[in-house]
Amino acid sequence: MADKGQIRKIQFTGKSSYIVSLPKDWIKEQGLKQGDQVTVERNGSTVLEVKPVNFGKSSSDESSNLIISPEDDKSAIVRKLIALYFLNSKTINVKPKAGTRISPTHRIAIRNTVKKVLMGSEITADSTDGITVQVLINLVELSVDGAFKRMLSMAKSMQTDALLSLKENNDELAQEVINSDDDVDRFGFYIIRQLTIAIENQHMLEEMGFKNSRDCLGYRVIVKNIERIGDHAVTLAQDAIEIKKPIKGKIMTSIEKMNEFALTAIDNTCLALFKNDYLEAENAISESSNIKKY
């Protein structure tokens, strides 16, 4: 259905009812059929909103079961758990294959994944007979825009701290940078989850400020690049621990200037993104090539 509004005539039927027909294309897009229910809500004094009764919900909102066996690789289990999180499962029930139990190794892997990766998730039941993961957070509590800005801020702080640990030969600070990578990844996974949901929910797309589902794909690439900033910071921190001596003099000065330039370029790029400014984005790309000077 086109984005432009369609003019519909109000019809009078019976003694007190007025009827407005709904566009056929919209009915098909929503997966509705004759006899299905919709809600009509007032939005201000002049606007009425028509929504399917199950608006914003899908089959993925229901509980999901993940059956595992003692022979399963723990990495494979973790990947399946993350996949169900991406698919907007509100409750994930991890159950052992009939006649088996969940091994201690698998339980630890699941706990660590929920704690370090699946933002807004909590384990509400945990035993050898099964683990229940409940996803509690939603878009209202943490918007994609807010999560992205926090993720970016953390990645930049990691980069700055990693450089400082290299300069001061500070193993404790370097280890803190390495530990912080899990938090950056958690925001990344959360954003991907919300984008996956939004692709099938036009209202949610609009709430995020996207014009269409294609914008979600572009945002996913951006999130991946922010994750890479954190990954590079971890590499620097690991190098700082291995070198075991501070880096000083002209070498360190050049590295610091390069880092300052890179962080400024990131700020300018993200500002262009938030403002949806094509010219600023082009300027940021052109300016970034100057890093070769360092």
WOCOR-V157226 format. One line per field, one symbol per residue. phi: phi as a letter, one per 40 degrees, with the letter a starting at -180 (. if undefined). psi: psi as a letter, one per 20 degrees, with the letter a starting at -180 (. if undefined). Layout:
phi: ???
psi: ???
//
This chain:
phi: .ccccbcbccbbbgcabbbbcbdcccdcccgcadgcbbbbbcbgcbbbbbbcdcdgbacccccbbbcbbdcccccccccccccccccgccbbbcbcddgbbccdccccccdcccccbcdgbbcbaaaccibbbbcbcacccaccccccccccccccccccccccccccfbccccccccccccccccccccccdcccccdbbdccdcccgccaccccccccccdcccdccccccccccccccccgacbbgccccccccccccccccccccccccccfbccccccccccccccccc
psi: qqhqqqpqqpqpqbhjpqppqqpggggghikrrpiqqqqoqpnaiippppqqhkpjqrhiirqqpopqrhiqphhhggghghghghjkphpoooqqqpjrrpqhghggggghgggignpjqqoiporiiqppppohqrhhhoqggggghhgggggghggghghhhhhilnhghghhgghihhgghghghgggghhgghhjnhghghhijqhrhhhhgghhggghhhhhggghhgggghhhhhhkqqpabhghgggghggggghghgghghghghilogghgghhgghhiiihh.
//
